[in-house]
Amino acid sequence: MTCKRLTMWMPASPYIQSEILFPKLETLEIQRCPQLEKVPCLQLQSVKDLKLDKVGDTQSLKMEKMKVLPQKLSYFSKLENLTVRYCENMKSIPNGLMSLKKLAVQKCPSLACIPDDLSSLNTLEIRVCPLLACIPDGLSSLRELIVIDCEGLQSLPKSLKECSSLELVCICECPLIKGPIPDLGRLEGLVKLYLINSGELMIPCLQWIPNLHSLWELKIGGFGNTPNLPKLTYPHSLRNLSLQDFPNIKFLHQQFLPSTLHSLEIFRFDELEQIPEWIGNLSSLQSLTLLHCNKLKCLLPLKHATLQALYIADCPLLTERCAKDGGYEWPHISHIPNIHIS
C-alpha cells in the first residue's frame, strides 16, 4: 500500500477492532505513507510478513500517535518477518513477538531498544540506527547477525559466544563498541565473518579468528592508523578474504594465507603503490579485486599469476596504465582471462 496523502486507514470502530479481518492475509506492506496518523488495531492473525517503509516520517506526524500499530503487534500472532525502514520517530520494537524469525530495521534514527524475548529469531539485521546502544541477550536461535553503521552501539550480547547456530556475523562501522567482548572462537558453525571499524572488538578478534575452522569468508579492517597489517593466523578453511580500510599502509608484508584461498579483495588502501610479490605466488588464487587504492600503480607481480579474474575500480592511476592499447601495466595482466576496469 502506497498512499502519500493517506492520514487514516479504516475507521477504528469497536466492531472492526473485535473482528479478525482478512483471515487468509499473509503479507502486509505499508510503504511511503508519510501522512498516516492512525492504523486500526486489527487482529490480523494470519499475517506472517509485515513491512513498514517510510510510514509517518514527516514533521507533522509523531510516531507516538501511531501507538496502535507498534504497541499491538502481539495481534500478529503468526508474524515471522518484520521489516521497518525509514520510520524516523519509532523508538522501540515491542515485546511479545514470540514467533518472529527475522527482524530487519534500517534508518530509524530514534530507535533506542529492541525486544529481549526473541528466542525464535534466526536473523537480526540493524542498519543506521545511531541511538541503539546495546543488543540484548537471549538470541539463542540466531543464525545471522548483521549490524552496520550503528554509531552509538556500545555492547554486544554476552551470550553470543554460546550461540552455536550462528553462521554469519557482520559488525561494521560501530566504532563505540566496548568490552567485555564475547569470544566467538567457539562458534564452530560460523562460515562468514565481517568485522570493520568496530571499536574494541577489533583487537580481540585477532585471537579467536584462527579457531573458526569452518570459516570460508572473512572481511576485516579498520584498525586505526596502523602502518602495517595486524598479525593474524588465517583458518585453513578460508576461501574469500577482503582486507579493508588501511589508509596508511604503504607496503603489504608477507601474509601467510591458506592454500585454499580463491579470492582476495584489497579495498581502500590509500597509500599502497604496488601489489606485493607474494600475491603473484598464490597458486590457488582465482580472483583479485582492487578498490579505492588511490596511489596504486604497479601490477608487475601479477605477470606470472594464475588468476582467472581481475577487477579494478576507483584506482585512478591504474585506469590509464592498464589500458589495452599501450598501457604500461597491460603486459603484466594481459594473460588474465577476465579483466574488468572502471
ZIPE-V649725 format. One line per field, one symbol per residue. ss: DSSP state (H for helix, E for strand, C for the rest). A space follows every 10 residues. Layout:
ss = ???
//
This chain:
ss = CECCCCCEEC CCCHHHHHCC CCCCCCEEEE EEECCCCEEC CCCCCCCCEE EEEEECCCCC CCHHHHHHHH CCHHHCCCCC EEEEECCCCC CECCCCCCCC CEEEEECCCC CCECCCCCCC CCEEEEECCC CCCECCCCCC CCCEEEEECC CCCCECCHHH HHCCCCCEEE EECCCCCCCC CCCHHHCCCC CEEEEECCCC HHHHHHHHHH HCCCCCEEEE ECCCCCCCCC CCCCCCCCCE EEEECCCCCC CCCCCCCCCC CCEEEEECCC CCCECCHHHH CCCCCCEEEE ECCCCCCECH HHCCCCCCEE EEECCHHHHH HCCCCCCCCH HHHCCCCEEE EC
//
